Amino acid sequence: MNPYHHARESHDQCLVCGSREHNPDSLELQFSRHADGSVSAPFVVGPKHQGYSGLLHGGMTSTLLDAAMTHCLFMQGIKALTAELTVRFMAPIRVGQTLTVCARLLGQRRGIYQLEAWLMSGLHIAGQPIVAEQRLARASAKFIVPTPGSLAHDG
């Protein structure tokens, strides 16, 4: 089993990336890794994702950004928990809008991983935009590796 799939095992019921077989409410996002180590996934904002009428809920925006950073670590075989998350909302995100959720690892120091993530309008293929894009939200976060045995599937 490759490091990504091994790390992702503990997420089979995840709201963002889990299988609907295990979580009927899952968004089933599929993240792809790019040559620079970043990850991305497409996401279409649906009516059930809104807060104010016609707009993506801010908590859902934060969830998408957090999930992208988690998958960036998974791609390296790292299972870690969010210790700190800072989100900047830059523009309203509308229901029906196609987004690309992206993240990259900035560095690691003393067991703390620093990452950044962003939501872009439009669809991207292999990290490259295929339509005009706009950065709609961004986040920075610190992740820590939990103590052994504190996650399911730790073995």
C-alpha positions, 0 to 999 in steps of 0.5 A: 500500500502506498504512503498516501493510501495508508495515511488516508485509511483513517479518513474513510468516513470523512465528511470531505473525502470519505466514501459515501458507502461509509458516510452518505454526506461525504463530498467525496473530493479526490485530491491530486498531487502535482510535481511541486508537491501541492495538491488540488481537487475540484469542487462545485458549490451546491445548495446544501453548502450555503449559509446566506442564501446563494453563498457558500457557508464560511465554515464549509470554506474553512473545512475545504481548506483544512481538508486540502492541507490534510491531503497534502500531508497524506501525500507524504504519508503523514497523518497529522491533526490541525493545531491552528487554522487561520482563514482569510475570506477574500470574495463571496463564493456563490452556489453553482460556482466551480472551485479548485481547492489547493494546498502546499506544505511550507515547512516543518520544524520541531514536529509542527508542519506549516501549510497553506491552502487556497480556493480558486474560482474555475477549474484547474487541470494539473495545477494550471487554470483552464479558465480565468481565475480568482483567489476567493479564500486562503488559509494558513495552518499548523499541524501536529502528529498525534500521539501513537494510538490516538487515531483509528487505524494507527496499528 
